[in-house]
């Protein structure tokens, strides 16, 4: 009986997070409404606050939830350089099918540059983690002879992240004219050609 209650609680939490993700994606942090989120998940606002004690805590939980979704799709720890690039291309192709997630990321990321925004530390930590993960794989691939030994792993990591995020913004603004997946795939193919030893 206890396990069923736990499973029900987890399912409700997941539903709240998925709904809040959409609300934050549509309206940003400041425009998002706890009352609307509660109504969408058929709870009172007090019931919603029982699970997440404030709007700030809910946002942080949603950002962690979004990261969990991404981590289910890719993990660079076991990748070599070419595998990592394929995974990144897969992530961009997946993102092109979930504009709500991409919009959430873009809105919160843009808002998070403001000092005091609850997503500020999350955004900084996310970029640090991404830069570290990507540059580690690039450096490891240079050490094993897959990539040129003189490559600047950190600079390439920064460029890859900038390309992904910049393309997402262009695509969100003009999806009819920006083929995010094709452009990123072409960039990765060109980069692989320029840094590969084979």
MIDOSE-1310 file (N, C-alpha, C; in nm, 2 decimals, decimal comma, always signed):
residues 198
xxxx	+0,08/-0,12/+0,00/+0,00/+0,00/+0,00/+0,09/+0,13/+0,00; +0,19/+0,12/+0,08/+0,29/+0,24/+0,09/+0,35/+0,26/-0,05; +0,39/+0,15/-0,11/+0,46/+0,16/-0,24/+0,36/+0,22/-0,35; +0,24/+0,19/-0,34/+0,14/+0,24/-0,44/+0,12/+0,39/-0,42
xxxx	+0,12/+0,43/-0,29/+0,11/+0,57/-0,26/+0,23/+0,65/-0,31; +0,35/+0,59/-0,29/+0,47/+0,65/-0,34/+0,47/+0,66/-0,49; +0,43/+0,56/-0,56/+0,42/+0,56/-0,70/+0,32/+0,67/-0,75; +0,21/+0,68/-0,68/+0,11/+0,78/-0,72/+0,17/+0,92/-0,69
xxxx	+0,24/+0,94/-0,58/+0,30/+1,07/-0,55/+0,41/+1,10/-0,66; +0,49/+1,01/-0,70/+0,59/+1,03/-0,81/+0,52/+1,06/-0,94; +0,41/+0,99/-0,97/+0,34/+1,02/-1,10/+0,28/+1,16/-1,09; +0,23/+1,20/-0,98/+0,17/+1,34/-0,97/+0,28/+1,44/-0,98
xxxx	+0,40/+1,42/-0,91/+0,51/+1,51/-0,92/+0,56/+1,53/-1,07; +0,57/+1,41/-1,14/+0,61/+1,42/-1,28/+0,51/+1,50/-1,36; +0,38/+1,48/-1,33/+0,28/+1,55/-1,41/+0,29/+1,70/-1,38; +0,31/+1,74/-1,26/+0,33/+1,88/-1,22/+0,45/+1,94/-1,29
xxxx	+0,56/+1,86/-1,29/+0,68/+1,92/-1,36/+0,66/+1,93/-1,51; +0,60/+1,83/-1,57/+0,58/+1,84/-1,72/+0,49/+1,96/-1,75; +0,38/+1,98/-1,67/+0,29/+2,09/-1,69/+0,36/+2,23/-1,66; +0,44/+2,23/-1,55/+0,51/+2,36/-1,52/+0,61/+2,39/-1,63
xxxx	+0,67/+2,29/-1,68/+0,77/+2,31/-1,79/+0,70/+2,38/-1,91; +0,58/+2,34/-1,94/+0,51/+2,40/-2,05/+0,47/+2,55/-2,01; +0,43/+2,57/-1,89/+0,39/+2,70/-1,85/+0,51/+2,80/-1,85; +0,62/+2,75/-1,80/+0,74/+2,84/-1,80/+0,79/+2,86/-1,94
xxxx	+0,77/+2,76/-2,03/+0,81/+2,77/-2,17/+0,73/+2,88/-2,24; +0,60/+2,87/-2,21/+0,50/+2,96/-2,28/+0,51/+3,11/-2,22; +0,55/+3,12/-2,09/+0,53/+3,25/-2,03/+0,66/+3,31/-1,96; +0,77/+3,23/-1,96/+0,88/+3,27/-1,89/+0,86/+3,26/-1,74
xxxx	+0,96/+3,28/-1,66/+0,95/+3,27/-1,51/+0,86/+3,37/-1,46; +0,88/+3,50/-1,49/+0,80/+3,61/-1,44/+0,65/+3,60/-1,48; +0,62/+3,56/-1,60/+0,49/+3,55/-1,65/+0,41/+3,42/-1,61; +0,49/+3,32/-1,57/+0,42/+3,19/-1,53/+0,33/+3,21/-1,41
xxxx	+0,22/+3,13/-1,41/+0,13/+3,14/-1,30/+0,11/+3,01/-1,23; +0,14/+3,01/-1,10/+0,11/+2,89/-1,02/-0,03/+2,85/-1,02; -0,12/+2,95/-1,02/-0,27/+2,92/-1,03/-0,30/+2,84/-1,16; -0,24/+2,88/-1,27/-0,26/+2,81/-1,40/-0,21/+2,67/-1,39
xxxx	-0,09/+2,66/-1,34/-0,03/+2,53/-1,33/-0,11/+2,43/-1,24; -0,16/+2,48/-1,13/-0,24/+2,41/-1,04/-0,37/+2,36/-1,11; -0,43/+2,46/-1,18/-0,55/+2,43/-1,25/-0,53/+2,32/-1,36; -0,42/+2,33/-1,43/-0,39/+2,23/-1,54/-0,37/+2,09/-1,48
xxxx	-0,32/+2,08/-1,36/-0,30/+1,94/-1,30/-0,41/+1,91/-1,20; -0,52/+1,99/-1,20/-0,63/+1,96/-1,12/-0,60/+1,95/-0,97; -0,52/+2,06/-0,93/-0,49/+2,08/-0,78/-0,53/+2,22/-0,75; -0,55/+2,24/-0,62/-0,56/+2,38/-0,57/-0,41/+2,44/-0,57
xxxx	-0,41/+2,57/-0,56/-0,27/+2,63/-0,55/-0,20/+2,58/-0,42; -0,28/+2,57/-0,31/-0,23/+2,52/-0,19/-0,18/+2,38/-0,20; -0,25/+2,29/-0,28/-0,20/+2,16/-0,31/-0,08/+2,16/-0,39; -0,06/+2,25/-0,48/+0,06/+2,26/-0,56/+0,18/+2,30/-0,47
xxxx	+0,15/+2,39/-0,38/+0,26/+2,44/-0,29/+0,30/+2,34/-0,19; +0,21/+2,24/-0,17/+0,24/+2,12/-0,08/+0,36/+2,05/-0,14; +0,36/+2,03/-0,27/+0,47/+1,96/-0,34/+0,59/+2,05/-0,37; +0,57/+2,17/-0,40/+0,68/+2,27/-0,43/+0,65/+2,39/-0,35
xxxx	+0,72/+2,43/-0,25/+0,68/+2,53/-0,16/+0,69/+2,67/-0,21; +0,74/+2,70/-0,33/+0,74/+2,83/-0,39/+0,76/+2,82/-0,54; +0,73/+2,93/-0,61/+0,75/+2,93/-0,75/+0,90/+2,91/-0,79; +0,99/+2,97/-0,71/+1,13/+2,95/-0,73/+1,17/+2,81/-0,72
xxxx	+1,12/+2,74/-0,62/+1,16/+2,59/-0,60/+1,10/+2,51/-0,72; +0,98/+2,55/-0,76/+0,92/+2,48/-0,88/+1,00/+2,50/-1,00; +1,05/+2,62/-1,03/+1,13/+2,64/-1,15/+1,26/+2,56/-1,14; +1,33/+2,56/-1,02/+1,45/+2,49/-1,01/+1,43/+2,34/-1,03
xxxx	+1,31/+2,28/-0,98/+1,28/+2,14/-1,01/+1,25/+2,12/-1,15; +1,19/+2,21/-1,22/+1,16/+2,20/-1,37/+1,29/+2,20/-1,44; +1,38/+2,28/-1,41/+1,51/+2,29/-1,48/+1,59/+2,16/-1,46; +1,59/+2,10/-1,33/+1,65/+1,97/-1,31/+1,58/+1,86/-1,39
xxxx	+1,45/+1,87/-1,40/+1,37/+1,78/-1,47/+1,41/+1,78/-1,62; +1,42/+1,90/-1,68/+1,47/+1,91/-1,82/+1,60/+1,85/-1,84; +1,69/+1,88/-1,74/+1,83/+1,82/-1,75/+1,82/+1,66/-1,75; +1,73/+1,61/-1,66/+1,72/+1,46/-1,66/+1,67/+1,41/-1,79
xxxx	+1,58/+1,48/-1,86/+1,53/+1,44/-1,99/+1,65/+1,43/-2,09; +1,73/+1,54/-2,08/+1,85/+1,54/-2,17/+1,95/+1,43/-2,14; +1,97/+1,40/-2,01/+2,06/+1,30/-1,97/+2,02/+1,16/-2,01; +1,89/+1,14/-2,02/+1,84/+1,01/-2,07/+1,88/+0,99/-2,22
xxxx	+1,90/+1,10/-2,28/+1,93/+1,09/-2,43/+2,08/+1,09/-2,46; +2,16/+1,15/-2,37/+2,30/+1,15/-2,40/+2,38/+1,15/-2,27; +2,49/+1,08/-2,28/+2,59/+1,08/-2,18/+2,73/+1,06/-2,24; +2,81/+1,16/-2,22/+2,94/+1,17/-2,29/+3,05/+1,09/-2,22
xxxx	+3,02/+1,03/-2,10/+3,13/+0,97/-2,03/+3,19/+0,85/-2,10; +3,11/+0,77/-2,18/+3,16/+0,66/-2,24/+3,20/+0,68/-2,39; +3,18/+0,81/-2,44/+3,20/+0,84/-2,58/+3,34/+0,87/-2,61; +3,38/+0,84/-2,74/+3,50/+0,90/-2,79/+3,45/+1,03/-2,87
xxxx	+3,54/+1,10/-2,94/+3,50/+1,22/-3,00/+3,40/+1,21/-3,11; +3,42/+1,12/-3,21/+3,32/+1,10/-3,31/+3,18/+1,06/-3,26; +3,18/+0,97/-3,16/+3,05/+0,93/-3,10/+2,98/+1,05/-3,03; +3,06/+1,13/-2,96/+3,00/+1,25/-2,90/+2,94/+1,34/-3,00
xxxx	+3,00/+1,36/-3,11/+2,94/+1,44/-3,22/+2,81/+1,38/-3,27; +2,81/+1,25/-3,28/+2,68/+1,19/-3,33/+2,57/+1,21/-3,23; +2,61/+1,19/-3,10/+2,51/+1,21/-2,99/+2,46/+1,36/-2,99; +2,55/+1,45/-3,01/+2,51/+1,60/-3,02/+2,41/+1,62/-3,13
xxxx	+2,44/+1,56/-3,25/+2,35/+1,58/-3,37/+2,22/+1,52/-3,33; +2,22/+1,40/-3,27/+2,09/+1,34/-3,23/+2,01/+1,43/-3,13; +2,08/+1,49/-3,04/+2,01/+1,58/-2,94/+1,95/+1,70/-3,02; +2,02/+1,76/-3,12/+1,96/+1,87/-3,19/+1,84/+1,82/-3,27
xxxx	+1,85/+1,70/-3,33/+1,74/+1,65/-3,41/+1,62/+1,62/-3,32; +1,65/+1,57/-3,20/+1,54/+1,55/-3,10/+1,47/+1,69/-3,07; +1,56/+1,78/-3,04/+1,51/+1,92/-3,00/+1,42/+1,98/-3,11; +1,45/+1,95/-3,23/+1,37/+2,00/-3,34/+1,22/+1,95/-3,34
xxxx	+1,20/+1,84/-3,26/+1,07/+1,78/-3,25/+1,00/+1,82/-3,12; +1,07/+1,90/-3,03/+1,01/+1,94/-2,91/+1,03/+2,09/-2,88; +0,96/+2,17/-2,96/+0,99/+2,31/-2,95/+0,96/+2,37/-2,81; +0,86/+2,31/-2,74/+0,83/+2,36/-2,61/+0,95/+2,35/-2,51
xxxx	+1,03/+2,24/-2,52/+1,14/+2,23/-2,44/+1,25/+2,33/-2,48; +1,27/+2,34/-2,61/+1,37/+2,44/-2,66/+1,33/+2,58/-2,62; +1,20/+2,61/-2,63/+1,16/+2,74/-2,59/+1,18/+2,77/-2,44; +1,15/+2,67/-2,36/+1,17/+2,68/-2,21/+1,32/+2,71/-2,19
xxxx	+1,41/+2,64/-2,25/+1,55/+2,66/-2,23/+1,59/+2,80/-2,27; +1,54/+2,84/-2,39/+1,58/+2,97/-2,44/+1,53/+3,09/-2,35; +1,40/+3,07/-2,31/+1,35/+3,18/-2,23/+1,42/+3,19/-2,09; +1,43/+3,07/-2,02/+1,49/+3,08/-1,89/+1,64/+3,11/-1,90
xxxx	+1,71/+3,07/-2,00/+1,85/+3,10/-2,02/+1,86/+3,25/-2,04; +1,78/+3,31/-2,12/+1,78/+3,45/-2,14/+1,75/+3,53/-2,02; +1,65/+3,49/-1,94/+1,62/+3,56/-1,82/+1,73/+3,54/-1,71; +1,79/+3,42/-1,71/+1,89/+3,39/-1,61/+2,01/+3,47/-1,61
xxxx	+2,04/+3,55/-1,71/+2,16/+3,64/-1,71/+2,14/+3,75/-1,61; +2,01/+3,77/-1,57/+1,98/+3,88/-1,47/+2,02/+3,84/-1,33; +2,10/+3,92/-1,26/+2,14/+3,89/-1,13/+2,02/+3,87/-1,04; +2,02/+3,77/-0,96/+1,91/+3,74/-0,87/+1,80/+3,65/-0,92
xxxx	+1,81/+3,62/-1,05/+1,71/+3,53/-1,11/+1,73/+3,39/-1,05; +1,63/+3,32/-1,02/+1,65/+3,19/-0,96/+1,72/+3,08/-1,05; +1,72/+3,11/-1,18/+1,78/+3,01/-1,27/+1,93/+3,05/-1,30; +1,98/+3,16/-1,24/+2,11/+3,21/-1,27/+2,22/+3,10/-1,24
xxxx	+2,22/+3,05/-1,12/+2,32/+2,95/-1,08/+2,30/+2,82/-1,16; +2,18/+2,78/-1,19/+2,16/+2,66/-1,27/+2,22/+2,68/-1,41; +2,20/+2,80/-1,47/+2,25/+2,82/-1,61/+2,41/+2,82/-1,60; +2,47/+2,89/-1,50/+2,61/+2,89/-1,50/+2,67/+2,75/-1,48
xxxx	+2,60/+2,67/-1,39/+2,65/+2,53/-1,36/+2,63/+2,45/-1,49; +2,52/+2,47/-1,56/+2,50/+2,39/-1,68/+2,61/+2,42/-1,78; +2,64/+2,54/-1,81/+2,74/+2,57/-1,91/+2,88/+2,52/-1,86; +2,91/+2,54/-1,74/+3,04/+2,49/-1,69/+3,05/+2,33/-1,71
xxxx	+2,94/+2,27/-1,67/+2,94/+2,12/-1,69/+2,95/+2,08/-1,84; +2,87/+2,15/-1,92/+2,88/+2,11/-2,07/+3,02/+2,14/-2,12; +3,08/+2,25/-2,09/+3,22/+2,28/-2,14/+3,31/+2,18/-2,09; +3,30/+2,14/-1,96/+3,40/+2,04/-1,91/+3,38/+1,91/-1,98
xxxx	+3,25/+1,86/-1,99/+3,22/+1,73/-2,05/+3,27/+1,72/-2,20; +3,24/+1,83/-2,27/+3,28/+1,83/-2,42/+3,43/+1,84/-2,43; +3,49/+1,93/-2,36/+3,64/+1,95/-2,37/+3,71/+1,82/-2,33; +3,66/+1,75/-2,22/+3,72/+1,63/-2,18/+3,73/+1,52/-2,28
xxxx	+3,61/+1,51/-2,35/+3,61/+1,41/-2,46/+3,70/+1,45/-2,58; +3,70/+1,57/-2,61/+3,79/+1,62/-2,72/+3,93/+1,60/-2,69; +3,97/+1,63/-2,56/+4,11/+1,61/-2,52/+4,15/+1,46/-2,52; +4,06/+1,38/-2,47/+4,08/+1,24/-2,46/+4,10/+1,18/-2,61
xxxx	+4,02/+1,23/-2,70/+4,03/+1,18/-2,84/+4,16/+1,23/-2,90; +4,21/+1,35/-2,86/+4,34/+1,39/-2,91/+4,45/+1,31/-2,86; +4,44/+1,27/-2,73/+4,54/+1,19/-2,67/+4,55/+1,05/-2,73; +4,44/+1,00/-2,77/+4,44/+0,86/-2,83/+4,47/+0,86/-2,98
xxxx	+4,49/+0,98/-3,04/+4,52/+0,99/-3,18/+4,41/+1,00/-3,28; +4,29/+1,01/-3,23/+4,17/+1,03/-3,32/+4,17/+1,17/-3,38; +4,20/+1,27/-3,29/+4,20/+1,41/-3,32/+4,34/+1,47/-3,32; +4,36/+1,58/-3,39/+4,49/+1,65/-3,39/+4,53/+1,68/-3,25
xxxx	+4,66/+1,66/-3,22/+4,71/+1,68/-3,08/+4,71/+1,83/-3,04; +4,71/+1,92/-3,14/+4,72/+2,06/-3,11/+4,58/+2,13/-3,10; +4,48/+2,05/-3,10/+4,34/+2,11/-3,09/+4,32/+2,18/-2,96; +4,25/+2,29/-2,96/+4,22/+2,37/-2,84/+4,08/+2,31/-2,79
xxxx	+4,08/+2,22/-2,70/+3,95/+2,15/-2,66/+3,85/+2,25/-2,60; +3,90/+2,34/-2,52/+3,80/+2,44/-2,45/+3,74/+2,53/-2,56; +3,82/+2,58/-2,65/+3,77/+2,67/-2,75/+3,66/+2,60/-2,84; +3,69/+2,47/-2,88/+3,60/+2,40/-2,96/+3,47/+2,37/-2,88
xxxx	+3,48/+2,34/-2,75/+3,37/+2,32/-2,67/+3,28/+2,44/-2,66; +3,34/+2,56/-2,64/+3,26/+2,68/-2,64/+3,19/+2,71/-2,78; +3,26/+2,68/-2,89/+3,20/+2,70/-3,02/+3,08/+2,60/-3,04; +3,10/+2,48/-3,00/+2,99/+2,38/-3,02/+2,87/+2,42/-2,94
xxxx	+2,88/+2,47/-2,82/+2,77/+2,51/-2,73/+2,71/+2,63/-2,80; +2,79/+2,73/-2,84/+2,74/+2,85/-2,90/+2,66/+2,82/-3,03; +2,71/+2,73/-3,11/+2,64/+2,69/-3,23/+2,50/+2,63/-3,20; +2,50/+2,54/-3,10/+2,37/+2,47/-3,06/+2,27/+2,58/-3,01
xxxx	+2,32/+2,66/-2,92/+2,22/+2,76/-2,86/+2,18/+2,87/-2,96; +2,28/+2,91/-3,04/+2,24/+3,02/-3,14/+2,15/+2,97/-3,24; +2,17/+2,84/-3,29/+2,08/+2,78/-3,39/+1,94/+2,77/-3,33; +1,93/+2,73/-3,20/+1,80/+2,71/-3,14/+1,72/+2,84/-3,14
xxxx	+1,79/+2,95/-3,11/+1,72/+3,08/-3,11/+1,68/+3,12/-3,25; +1,76/+3,10/-3,35/+1,72/+3,13/-3,48/+1,60/+3,05/-3,53; +1,61/+2,92/-3,49/+1,51/+2,83/-3,53/+1,37/+2,86/-3,47; +1,38/+2,90/-3,34/+1,25/+2,93/-3,27/+1,19/+3,06/-3,33
xxxx	+1,27/+3,15/-3,37/+1,22/+3,27/-3,43/+1,17/+3,26/-3,58; +1,24/+3,16/-3,65/+1,21/+3,15/-3,79/+1,22/+3,00/-3,84; +1,13/+2,91/-3,78/+1,14/+2,77/-3,81/+1,13/+2,73/-3,96; +1,06/+2,82/-4,03/+1,04/+2,79/-4,18/+1,17/+2,80/-4,26
xxxx	+1,26/+2,89/-4,21/+1,38/+2,92/-4,29/+1,51/+2,87/-4,22; +1,50/+2,82/-4,10/+1,62/+2,77/-4,04/+1,61/+2,62/-4,01; +1,69/+2,54/-4,08/+1,69/+2,40/-4,06/+1,80/+2,36/-3,96; +1,76/+2,37/-3,83/+1,85/+2,36/-3,72/+1,93/+2,23/-3,73
xxxx	+1,87/+2,12/-3,76/+1,94/+1,99/-3,76/+2,04/+1,98/-3,87; +2,00/+2,03/-3,99/+2,09/+2,02/-4,11/+2,21/+2,11/-4,09; +2,19/+2,23/-4,04/+2,30/+2,33/-4,02/+2,39/+2,27/-3,92; +2,34/+2,22/-3,81/+2,43/+2,17/-3,70/+2,51/+2,05/-3,75
xxxx	+2,44/+1,96/-3,82/+2,51/+1,84/-3,88/+2,62/+1,88/-3,97; +2,60/+1,98/-4,06/+2,70/+2,03/-4,15/+2,82/+2,09/-4,07; +2,79/+2,16/-3,96/+2,90/+2,22/-3,88/+2,98/+2,11/-3,82; +2,92/+2,01/-3,77/+2,99/+1,90/-3,70/+3,07/+1,82/-3,80
xxxx	+3,02/+1,80/-3,92/+3,09/+1,73/-4,03/+3,22/+1,81/-4,07; +3,20/+1,94/-4,08/+3,32/+2,03/-4,11/+3,42/+2,02/-4,00; +3,37/+2,03/-3,88/+3,47/+2,03/-3,76/+3,54/+1,90/-3,75; +3,47/+1,79/-3,77/+3,53/+1,65/-3,77/+3,64/+1,65/-3,88
xxxx	+3,61/+1,70/-3,99/+3,71/+1,69/-4,10/+3,84/+1,77/-4,07; +3,82/+1,88/-4,00/+3,93/+1,97/-3,97/+4,02/+1,92/-3,85; +3,96/+1,85/-3,76/+4,04/+1,81/-3,64/+4,08/+1,66/-3,64; +4,02/+1,58/-3,73/+4,05/+1,43/-3,73/+4,19/+1,41/-3,79
xx	+4,25/+1,30/-3,73/+4,38/+1,26/-3,78/+4,38/+1,16/-3,90; +4,26/+1,10/-3,92/+4,25/+1,00/-4,02/+4,20/+1,06/-4,15
